[in-house]
Amino acid sequence: MSTDPPGFELPLQLFQGFRALIDDMHAELARQGHPDMRPMHGFVLQAIGRGGTNAVRLGRRLGVSKQAAAKHIDTLERLGYVRREPDPADARSRIVLLTERGVDALTRSARIFDELRARWAVVLGDERLRALEADLRKVAPRSGFPLDIPGWFGGQ
C-alpha cells in the first residue's frame, strides 16, 4: 500500500504556493503605493521590459492576440505604468515603454519577493528552501520562464 499522495496534489500544491507568493506580493505592493497592480499587470510589464516593445511583439510574448495585448497596454497606460511613443524603427507602429511608475512597481516587486523568500526560509529553513529551489530547477524547463501565462491559461 502506497503512502504517497495522489499525483494530482502536486500541481495543486505548487499552484497554491505560487498563488500565496503572488497574493502576498500584491498585498504588500498595494501598501507601497501600487493598489491598482494585478498579477496579470506584472507579467505584462515584464514582457514589455526596460527596452520597450510594440503590441504585436507583446502579444507574441504573452501568447495572446495583438488586440488583447493592446487592451493590456490601454489599461496600464491609464494607470500610469506605461506610455506609448512613435517607434523609430517603424513609422506605422508605436512603441510601449515603462514609465517611472512602471519601473518602480517592478523594482518594489523584486524586493518584496526577496522578503517573501526570506519568510519562507524562516518556515522551511534555509537549507530546505535552497534544496526545494534546486529540485524545482531540475524538473522545470531550462528555457527560462515563459511569459505566455495568459495564453496558456486561456488555451490559446
Salt bridges, closest charged atoms under 4 A:
ASP23 OD2 - ARG19 NE 2.93
GLU28 OE1 - ARG31 NE 2.95
ASP74 OD1 - ARG84 NH2 2.14
GLU77 OE1 - ARG84 NE 3.00
GLU85 OE2 - ARG83 NE 2.72
ASP90 OD1 - ARG92 NE 3.19
ASP104 OD2 - HIS34 NE2 2.67
ASP104 OD2 - ARG108 NE 2.79
GLU133 OE2 - ARG117 NE 2.76
ASP135 OD1 - LYS138 NZ 3.68
